[in-house]
Amino acid sequence: MALTPAVPEASPIGVATLSFWHVHADEYSAAAVAHPDTHLVAIWDRNAERGESAARERGVPFVADLETLLGRADVDGVIVTNETSEHTAVILAALAAGKHVFSEKLLAPTSTEVQAILDAAVTAGVQLVTSLPYFSLSPTRTALAHIAAGRLGRVHYARVRVTHDGATRGWLPDRFFDPAAAVGGALTDLGCHPVSLMLAFMGREPVTISSTYGSITGHEVEDLASTTASFAGGGVGVAETSFVDPGSFDFEVSGDAGAIAYSSRDDMLWARGAVFSESAWIRLPMEPAAAKPFDRWVTGIRTSRPDQANLRAAQTLTAYVVASNRSASTGRTARCARLSGVSG
């Protein structure tokens, strides 16, 4: 297949949203409207009533047939926010049509499917980005910069917690608790953020994964979860998530030379160690936030440069989530197959 060329600088990038199944479809569609280089041109959804309503609200056409939408010349790229179970089929169809793809996480339910998607994107010469926005946040970027500079020494512990109360406050749709469509619960959805960050902080591949899931609201899938990974050299990483607790984002990372901690409760980053202070925790200035994943996707389309760090993180994330779900369902520790994409 011929490579899809970068969209010329003078031409707006036409974007279509593929389904309003996911709660972030509205946010990403708004981004396509607001970004100076993109415009929303159409919406597709298997649920015609939902899709027609979304299209009417945004003043764009609803296209009932996916193949017809992907054949439109004014569609340069697509936002994939359909049910997780159907990501692979929809994304592969978009790639085969030469469309750039911005996908909600998980990229796909299995590592085999993720690899097929990555290979298809390379063949088509299009830009593929998975939405992992926590990597763009100021505290995350600052912590990763200090780790990369060696100020914590060799990291041996990382804990990341991301929560919201969508299940108890009633704003998270019931379809998020359908195990067939969602391919899991809190860990598979919101838990993608703490898992991906924990792995980035640790900077190497885990050896084992042990996970415990709970259900406070009685749904078929978990609404809170904790997963613990072991690493070579005795390191431990913990990722926690919840659909039933007030919204929060917290992390702590420790190495043999220092530690860093952050909490969204006060939006402050603290550090202690040899290059910070041996006697007390000190507050660190934070780097500015980076471009959001959608903006990085648009830049990639303009420049024809793949976001390799994002692709590696997406690939690793799926492998981890699969192992975590296996551990939780069996009650046993899961040995880790190699998780491509974790840099050491």
Backbone torsions as a table, in degrees:
resi	resn	phi	psi	omega
1	MET	NA	140.1	178.3
2	ALA	-69.2	143.8	179.7
3	LEU	-67.9	139.5	176.9
4	THR	-75.5	122.0	-176.8
5	PRO	-72.4	159.3	173.5
6	ALA	-61.3	144.3	177.3
7	VAL	-71.1	128.1	-178.2
8	PRO	-54.0	146.3	-175.3
9	GLU	-56.5	-34.6	-175.9
10	ALA	-79.7	-13.7	-176.0
11	SER	-97.2	132.8	175.2
12	PRO	-69.1	148.9	179.9
13	ILE	-89.6	116.1	179.3
14	GLY	-79.0	126.8	-175.8
15	VAL	-123.4	136.9	174.0
16	ALA	-117.7	141.7	175.9
17	THR	-95.2	125.8	-179.0
18	LEU	-100.8	86.9	174.5
19	SER	92.1	144.1	172.1
20	PHE	-110.4	33.2	175.7
21	TRP	-65.8	-44.8	-175.8
22	HIS	-84.3	146.3	-177.7
23	VAL	-66.2	-19.6	-179.7
24	HIS	-86.2	-1.3	-179.9
25	ALA	-59.5	-38.5	179.5
26	ASP	-65.1	-44.1	179.9
27	GLU	-61.3	-46.3	-177.3
28	TYR	-71.0	-35.5	176.8
29	SER	-65.2	-38.4	176.3
30	ALA	-63.9	-36.2	177.8
31	ALA	-64.3	-38.7	178.8
32	ALA	-65.3	-32.6	177.6
33	VAL	-74.9	-40.5	-173.3
34	ALA	-80.2	-29.4	-175.9
35	HIS	-66.6	134.5	-177.2
36	PRO	-65.8	-17.9	-177.6
37	ASP	-102.3	0.0	-177.7
38	THR	-131.0	159.9	170.4
39	HIS	-146.6	146.4	-179.3
40	LEU	-82.8	125.5	-174.5
41	VAL	-115.0	-19.3	-177.6
42	ALA	-168.6	163.8	177.8
43	ILE	-135.6	138.2	172.7
44	TRP	-124.2	146.0	175.6
45	ASP	-158.0	138.5	175.2
46	ARG	-63.2	-31.0	175.9
47	ASN	-87.1	99.0	-173.0
48	ALA	-60.2	-39.8	-178.8
49	GLU	-63.0	-44.3	179.2
50	ARG	-66.0	-43.7	-179.3
51	GLY	-66.6	-43.1	179.6
52	GLU	-63.6	-38.0	179.0
53	SER	-64.9	-44.3	179.8
54	ALA	-64.5	-40.5	-179.2
55	ALA	-68.4	-41.2	179.6
56	ARG	-63.3	-40.6	-179.2
57	GLU	-64.2	-30.9	-176.1
58	ARG	-101.8	-1.5	176.6
59	GLY	69.6	32.0	178.1
60	VAL	-125.6	162.5	-178.8
61	PRO	-69.4	145.3	167.5
62	PHE	-97.1	127.5	179.7
63	VAL	-112.6	114.2	-173.1
64	ALA	-74.2	-25.2	-176.7
65	ASP	-105.1	122.7	-176.4
66	LEU	-63.3	-43.4	-179.2
67	GLU	-60.4	-39.7	178.1
68	THR	-63.4	-43.5	179.4
69	LEU	-62.9	-44.8	-178.3
70	LEU	-68.5	-15.9	177.7
71	GLY	-88.4	-3.9	-178.4
72	ARG	-73.7	133.6	-178.8
73	ALA	-70.9	-22.2	-178.3
74	ASP	-86.3	-0.2	177.0
75	VAL	-99.8	106.4	177.9
76	ASP	-90.5	-32.6	-178.1
77	GLY	-148.3	164.3	-177.6
78	VAL	-132.4	148.9	172.4
79	ILE	-100.9	119.3	-176.7
80	VAL	-99.7	106.2	-179.7
81	THR	-132.7	34.7	175.4
82	ASN	-85.2	-176.7	-179.7
83	GLU	-61.8	143.7	-174.9
84	THR	-58.5	-35.6	-178.1
85	SER	-62.2	-23.2	-177.3
86	GLU	-107.6	8.7	-180.0
87	HIS	-56.0	-48.4	-173.4
88	THR	-58.8	-49.4	-177.7
89	ALA	-62.2	-44.4	-177.3
90	VAL	-69.6	-43.7	-178.5
91	ILE	-66.6	-43.5	179.0
92	LEU	-62.6	-37.2	177.8
93	ALA	-64.6	-41.3	179.3
94	ALA	-65.8	-42.3	179.2
95	LEU	-64.8	-40.3	178.9
96	ALA	-63.0	-28.0	178.4
97	ALA	-86.3	1.6	178.0
98	GLY	78.7	25.2	-178.2
99	LYS	-98.8	140.0	172.3
100	HIS	-68.3	148.2	-173.7
101	VAL	-128.3	125.9	169.1
102	PHE	-111.7	116.6	-171.1
103	SER	-116.4	140.6	167.1
104	GLU	-67.7	153.3	175.4
105	LYS	-80.1	154.8	-11.2
106	LEU	-67.0	152.3	176.3
107	LEU	-61.4	-43.0	177.7
108	ALA	-156.8	161.5	-175.6
109	PRO	-72.5	-23.2	-177.5
110	THR	-133.6	158.8	179.1
111	SER	-64.8	-35.5	178.4
112	THR	-61.3	-42.9	179.2
113	GLU	-68.3	-38.6	177.3
114	VAL	-60.0	-44.6	-179.7
115	GLN	-62.6	-39.6	177.8
116	ALA	-61.8	-39.2	178.6
117	ILE	-67.5	-45.0	179.5
118	LEU	-61.4	-42.8	178.9
119	ASP	-63.7	-41.1	-178.9
120	ALA	-66.7	-35.8	178.8
121	ALA	-65.5	-40.3	177.7
122	VAL	-64.2	-44.9	179.8
123	THR	-60.1	-41.9	-178.2
124	ALA	-78.2	-17.8	-178.8
125	GLY	69.6	31.9	-178.4
126	VAL	-110.1	168.1	-179.1
127	GLN	-95.6	128.9	-179.1
128	LEU	-122.7	127.3	178.5
129	VAL	-137.9	136.2	173.6
130	THR	-101.3	139.4	-176.2
131	SER	-75.7	103.9	175.3
132	LEU	-128.2	73.5	-169.1
133	PRO	-69.5	-18.9	-177.1
134	TYR	-67.3	-20.4	176.2
135	PHE	-69.7	-19.2	-178.2
136	SER	-89.2	-9.1	-174.6
137	LEU	-74.4	149.6	-177.8
138	SER	-55.6	-50.5	-177.9
139	PRO	-63.9	-37.0	178.8
140	THR	-64.5	-49.0	-178.7
141	ARG	-61.1	-40.0	-178.6
142	THR	-66.7	-45.4	179.6
143	ALA	-62.0	-45.2	179.9
144	LEU	-63.2	-35.2	178.7
145	ALA	-66.6	-40.8	178.2
146	HIS	-67.2	-38.9	177.5
147	ILE	-63.2	-46.7	-178.9
148	ALA	-62.2	-31.6	180.0
149	ALA	-79.9	-3.9	177.2
150	GLY	82.1	11.9	-175.0
151	ARG	-73.7	-15.7	175.0
152	LEU	-99.7	-4.3	-173.3
153	GLY	73.4	-150.9	178.1
154	ARG	-82.1	120.4	-177.7
155	VAL	-69.8	130.1	177.8
156	HIS	-120.7	-5.1	179.7
157	TYR	-152.8	136.7	173.8
158	ALA	-146.4	134.3	174.8
159	ARG	-131.5	130.2	179.9
160	VAL	-131.0	133.8	179.6
161	ARG	-129.4	127.7	175.9
162	VAL	-132.7	125.7	-176.4
163	THR	-139.3	160.4	164.0
164	HIS	-151.9	171.3	-174.9
165	ASP	-113.2	35.4	-177.7
166	GLY	-59.6	-31.2	-178.7
167	ALA	-76.0	-35.2	-177.8
168	THR	-89.5	-25.0	178.8
169	ARG	-90.8	-9.8	173.1
170	GLY	85.6	6.0	-178.8
171	TRP	-92.2	-9.5	177.2
172	LEU	-88.9	122.1	-174.9
173	PRO	-61.9	151.1	179.1
174	ASP	-58.2	-27.7	-177.6
175	ARG	-64.7	-19.1	177.1
176	PHE	-70.9	-12.5	-179.4
177	PHE	-107.4	12.4	175.8
178	ASP	-87.5	109.4	-175.3
179	PRO	-61.9	-28.9	-179.7
180	ALA	-71.3	-44.1	-176.5
181	ALA	-81.8	-41.8	-174.2
182	ALA	-86.2	-15.0	-179.7
183	VAL	57.8	35.4	179.9
184	GLY	135.5	-176.6	-178.0
185	GLY	-116.2	-125.7	-173.7
186	ALA	-59.3	-40.1	-177.8
187	LEU	-67.0	-42.4	-178.3
188	THR	-68.9	-27.3	-179.5
189	ASP	-99.9	-89.5	-176.3
190	LEU	-62.1	-32.4	-178.9
191	GLY	-63.4	-15.9	176.8
192	CYS	-58.2	-32.7	-178.0
193	HIS	-69.7	-54.3	178.8
194	PRO	-65.1	-33.5	178.6
195	VAL	-63.2	-50.1	-176.4
196	SER	-64.7	-37.5	178.8
197	LEU	-70.6	-42.3	178.1
198	MET	-57.6	-44.4	179.0
199	LEU	-64.1	-39.0	178.8
200	ALA	-65.9	-40.9	178.6
201	PHE	-64.2	-42.3	-179.8
202	MET	-69.6	-33.9	173.4
203	GLY	72.6	16.8	178.0
204	ARG	-158.1	170.4	-174.0
205	GLU	-82.3	141.1	177.3
206	PRO	-74.2	158.5	177.3
207	VAL	-96.1	-44.2	178.6
208	THR	-135.4	159.9	176.7
209	ILE	-134.1	130.3	177.5
210	SER	-128.8	124.0	-173.2
211	SER	-129.3	146.3	175.6
212	THR	-128.5	127.9	179.3
213	TYR	-115.6	149.5	176.3
214	GLY	-133.6	162.5	177.8
215	SER	-135.3	104.0	178.4
216	ILE	-80.5	-35.7	-175.5
217	THR	-90.8	-4.5	175.1
218	GLY	80.6	16.7	176.8
219	HIS	-75.1	169.3	-178.5
220	GLU	-68.8	-24.0	179.2
221	VAL	-116.1	165.7	-175.7
222	GLU	-68.6	146.3	172.4
223	ASP	-113.3	1.2	167.9
224	LEU	-152.8	150.7	-172.9
225	ALA	-156.0	150.4	172.9
226	SER	-135.9	131.8	179.6
227	THR	-130.3	134.8	-177.4
228	THR	-122.0	131.1	179.9
229	ALA	-116.2	141.4	172.8
230	SER	-101.0	149.7	-177.8
231	PHE	-129.5	156.4	177.3
232	ALA	-55.4	141.5	-179.7
233	GLY	86.2	5.9	177.0
234	GLY	91.7	5.8	-179.9
235	GLY	-68.3	152.9	-179.7
236	VAL	-134.8	135.9	175.1
237	GLY	-126.3	138.3	-178.4
238	VAL	-126.7	132.7	174.3
239	ALA	-125.5	129.6	-177.1
240	GLU	-127.0	145.3	179.1
241	THR	-151.5	164.5	-177.8
242	SER	-164.0	143.0	170.6
243	PHE	-98.9	2.8	-169.9
244	VAL	-125.8	12.2	179.9
245	ASP	-123.3	155.2	178.4
246	PRO	-54.5	147.3	-176.3
247	GLY	-58.1	130.6	178.8
248	SER	-155.2	157.3	173.8
249	PHE	-141.9	116.1	-177.4
250	ASP	-140.2	148.1	171.8
251	PHE	-153.6	158.0	171.3
252	GLU	-144.2	138.4	-177.7
253	VAL	-133.6	129.5	-179.1
254	SER	-125.8	141.4	173.8
255	GLY	-132.4	-177.9	-177.2
256	ASP	-77.0	0.0	178.2
257	ALA	-124.1	-6.6	-178.3
258	GLY	172.8	178.9	-178.4
259	ALA	-147.0	154.5	177.8
260	ILE	-133.1	141.5	178.8
261	ALA	-141.5	145.9	179.8
262	TYR	-141.4	145.8	172.2
263	SER	-140.7	136.1	177.4
264	SER	-72.1	-10.6	178.6
265	ARG	-61.8	-38.1	178.0
266	ASP	-121.9	-0.2	180.0
267	ASP	51.5	48.0	178.6
268	MET	-128.0	143.8	177.8
269	LEU	-109.3	129.8	-175.9
270	TRP	-122.7	151.9	179.4
271	ALA	-144.4	155.4	175.4
272	ARG	-150.0	142.3	179.2
273	GLY	150.6	-173.5	-172.5
274	ALA	-57.8	-40.7	-178.2
275	VAL	-95.4	0.3	179.5
276	PHE	-110.4	-78.2	175.6
277	SER	-162.1	128.4	179.5
278	GLU	-78.8	-22.6	-171.1
279	SER	-99.8	-19.1	-176.2
280	ALA	-157.3	157.7	173.3
281	TRP	-73.6	134.5	177.8
282	ILE	-119.4	150.6	179.3
283	ARG	-81.5	134.7	-179.5
284	LEU	-103.6	141.9	170.0
285	PRO	-69.4	148.0	-178.0
286	MET	-108.1	142.9	175.7
287	GLU	-67.1	155.6	176.2
288	PRO	-62.7	154.3	174.9
289	ALA	-64.1	151.0	178.8
290	ALA	-94.7	175.5	177.5
291	ALA	-59.1	141.7	178.3
292	LYS	-71.0	160.1	-178.5
293	PRO	-54.1	-39.3	179.7
294	PHE	-62.3	-42.7	179.4
295	ASP	-64.8	-38.4	177.7
296	ARG	-64.8	-35.8	177.6
297	TRP	-63.4	-45.7	179.8
298	VAL	-62.0	-42.9	177.8
299	THR	-60.7	-41.2	178.2
300	GLY	-62.5	-37.9	177.9
301	ILE	-65.2	-42.1	-179.0
302	ARG	-66.5	-34.7	-172.9
303	THR	-104.6	-9.3	-175.3
304	SER	61.3	33.4	179.4
305	ARG	-113.3	116.0	179.3
306	PRO	-65.4	146.6	175.4
307	ASP	-89.1	83.8	-172.3
308	GLN	-63.6	-37.3	179.6
309	ALA	-61.8	-41.0	178.6
310	ASN	-65.7	-41.6	-179.3
311	LEU	-65.2	-39.5	177.8
312	ARG	-64.8	-42.6	179.9
313	ALA	-64.1	-39.1	179.5
314	ALA	-66.0	-40.3	179.7
315	GLN	-65.4	-46.4	179.2
316	THR	-63.0	-40.7	-177.4
317	LEU	-59.4	-47.8	-180.0
318	THR	-60.5	-44.4	179.9
319	ALA	-60.2	-40.9	-179.7
320	TYR	-67.1	-46.1	-177.9
321	VAL	-61.7	-40.4	177.8
322	VAL	-60.1	-46.1	180.0
323	ALA	-66.3	-38.5	179.0
324	SER	-64.3	-45.0	178.4
325	ASN	-62.6	-36.7	178.4
326	ARG	-65.8	-42.5	179.1
327	SER	-63.2	-45.3	-178.2
328	ALA	-64.9	-37.8	-176.9
329	SER	-75.2	-28.3	-178.0
330	THR	-98.8	-16.5	-175.7
331	GLY	73.1	17.7	-177.3
332	ARG	-124.7	153.5	175.4
333	THR	-68.0	135.7	-179.7
334	ALA	-100.5	128.7	171.8
335	ARG	-73.1	142.8	-176.6
336	CYS	-92.8	123.5	164.3
337	ALA	-71.1	164.5	-177.1
338	ARG	-60.6	129.6	178.6
339	LEU	-98.5	95.8	-179.0
340	SER	-58.2	135.9	173.3
341	GLY	110.9	-12.7	177.3
342	VAL	-84.7	117.7	-178.2
343	SER	-85.6	146.8	-178.4
344	GLY	-114.4	NA	NA
